Amino acid sequence: MSFVNANGIQLYYEERGSGLPLLLIMGITATCSVWENHVSFWEKHFRCILFDNRGVGVSDKPEGPYTTAQMADDSAALLDALQVSSAAIVGVSMGGAIALQLAIRHPEKVEAMVLMCPWASCDRKGEAIFKHMMHAKAHLRPEQFANFIQLLIFHKSTWDNDTEYDGLLEGQNGAAFEAMPQPLHGLEGQAYACISHNVVDQLPQIESPSLVIGGKQDQFIPEWMAREVHKGIPNCDLHLYDNAGHAFHWEHLEDFNPRVLDWLIENY
């Protein structure tokens, strides 16, 4: 297991593949292992760097609240510790918000970025969802909390597919026996970072080529949020999948992995 001291905490990280560096920033509640279906594809072309954000996995979990600016500084410090002067970035959900802050606070480190279901500002409904996530974590059994997250992120087509539904049930059962579940204060710290994130006014200063990508039926981070980011960044492409939710990158895996790869090769 590999750790670095970064921005005052210990971060767990992994490196996969070789080539130009590609930093992968995960979303709320999730460890870097959730990248597996994507990194196994991208590592054939890039030096993939993935890590557990503060508050989850085997990275440090200081008391919060956290901010996306603070977590962007974590990412920048990780790159510095690995002697990576700049990289392409792929961030999902909260990771997309962190990537935006990284491009704003450390523009010299960002060559290009793929923003998966990102947001630039959180409205009252979004804030209510993140607060309810904290309440659910505090009061539900792990398998019930996993089911709640599944309800937020998966499209109806996933629930209607027998094979995919079996996978959802397996995920719930796995959560009940998870070796290192995220502590409540870690989830709370991350959720407060998501709620307080607001970079709308800073988006026009981002110079890195960017791709905003998401699902049109995302109930968690809805389409308007992705479009707000796309509209604000000067050099930004947009692709939204039909019949896809927050987990569009799994629901359209066979298209998503090569689409992102091709865009990175063209823009990196």
Secondary structure, DSSP 8 states (H G I E B T S, - for coil): -EEEEETTEEEEEEEES-SSEEEEE--TT--GGGGHHHHHHHTTTSEEEEE--TTSTTS----S---HHHHHHHHHHHHHHTT---EEEEEETHHHHHHHHHHHH-GGGEEEEEEES--SB--HHHHHHHHHHHHHHHHS-HHHHHHHHHHHH--HHHHHSHHHHHHHHHHHHHHHT-SS---HHHHHHHHHHHHH-B-GGGGGG--S-EEEEEETT-SSS-HHHHHHHHHHSSSEEEEEESS--TTHHHHTHHHHHHHHHHHHHHH-
